[in-house]
Amino acid sequence: MMTASEPISQGNLRILGSSTASGGRYEKATITGEGRIHGDMSCEQLKVIGTLQMEGNLQAAHMKIVGTAEFDGSVQAGEISVAGTAFVKGNSVIRTAEGGGTLEVAGSLRGETMKLKGELTVRGDCEYERFETKGIFHIGGLLSADIVDVRMYQDCDAEELGGGSITVKRASAMNVFNLFFKPSPHAMFHAGAVEGDEIYLEYTRARLVRGKHVRIGPGCDIERIEYATKLDVHRSSTVKEKLNK
């Protein structure tokens, strides 16, 4: 992945209105309006205010999307801020992802810090050191992070969820973000398996939950729990099988 200290380019790319450009190495790439880029591109900074269609792979230290951006290849980025929609068809490495928009990756996604207030969709695996979301997420494979802290606004799902510390809750109605995005009182998290050291789950349906210290909050339906040290289950939740291992 590029860093800010790497020599990148000679010159800037700027698209105003509706235009097409070739890929290459740029210091800054700014699209204001409707832009299309053919070929791979690397840049220190990519800023989209409007619409971008990129036919190639992207390497960028900093990305800001205000509008809609679609990348036909992979994305490697130091950080991305999304206040609109970004769609990536290839596998991606994004060190830090944040914003209040929609990020969709057709392949796998990995990085260090995920702090998204919006919607995240990853059709493959999603791997971060810290995964914090307030909104909606759909992970087609394994979601893994050292720290998972989720506040659901609508139904969320992952094939598997693994981590050190895992917290899954419904979003609180008392939040400034709710002025724009109302949490559903029926939001549920669906997973095949949840495995971690410290686990707290609310409003979760899962086949298997495995951990050291497991706390099951309200509204859960769990088929089987395997725990090492302690298990607490809220009276409104259902657990079919409990096993101390």
Residue, then its C-alpha position, 0 to 999 in steps of 0.5 A: m500500500m502507498t504511503a504519503s511519503e512515497p513519490i507518486s506523480q508529476g502533475n494533477l488530474r482534474i475533471l470538471g463537468s463531463s469528461t474522460a481521462s486515462g489512468g496514470r500516476y498523479e499527485k491529486a485527482t479531482i472529479t467534479g461532475e461526471g468522470r470516467i478513467h480508463g486504466d490503472m491509476s495511483c495518486e496521493q489524493l482522490k476526491v470525487i464530487g459527483t460521479l466516477q466510473m473507473e476501469g482499472n485498479l486504484q492505489a490512493a493514500h486518501m480518498k473522499i467520495v461525495g456522490t457515487a464512485e464505481f471501481d471495476g478493479s481492486v482498491q488499495a487505499g490508506e483511508i477512505s471517507v464515504a458520504g455517498t456510494a462507493f462500489v468496488k468489484g475487486n478485492s480491496v485493502i483499505r486501512t481506514a474506512e469511515g463516513g456516513g454512506t454506502l461501501e460495497v465490495a464484491g470481493s474481500l476487504r481488509g484493513e485496520t480500522m472500520k468506522l462506518k455510519g451507513e451501510l457496508t456490504v462485502r461479498g467475501d471475507c472482511e478482516y479488520e483490527r477494529f470494526e465499528t459500525k452504526g447502521i447496516f452490514h452484510i458480510g458474505g464470508l467471515l467477519s473478523a476483528d480484534i474488536v467488534d462493536v456493532r449498533m444495528y439500524q436494520d437487519c445485519d448478517a455475516e456467515e461467521l463472526g470471529g474476534g477478541s471482544i464482540t459486542v452486537k446491539r440494536a442502535s439507540a433511538m437517542n442519537v444525532f445520527n437518527l435525524f437522518f437514519k432511523p433505527s428499526p425496532h425489529a433489527m436482528f443480527h443473523a450469523g452461522a457462527v460467532e466465536g470470540d473471547e468476550i461476547y455480548l449479543e442482543y437480538t441475534r439468531a445464530r447456530l453456534v456461539r463459542g467463547k470464554h465469557v458469553r453474555i446473551g442479552p435480550g431477543c436472541d435465538i441461539e441453537r448452541i452455546e459453548y463457553a469456557t468460563k461464564l455464561d449469562v442468558h437474558r430471560s427473553s432469549t432462547v438457547k437450545e443447548k449450553l455446553n461448558k467446555 
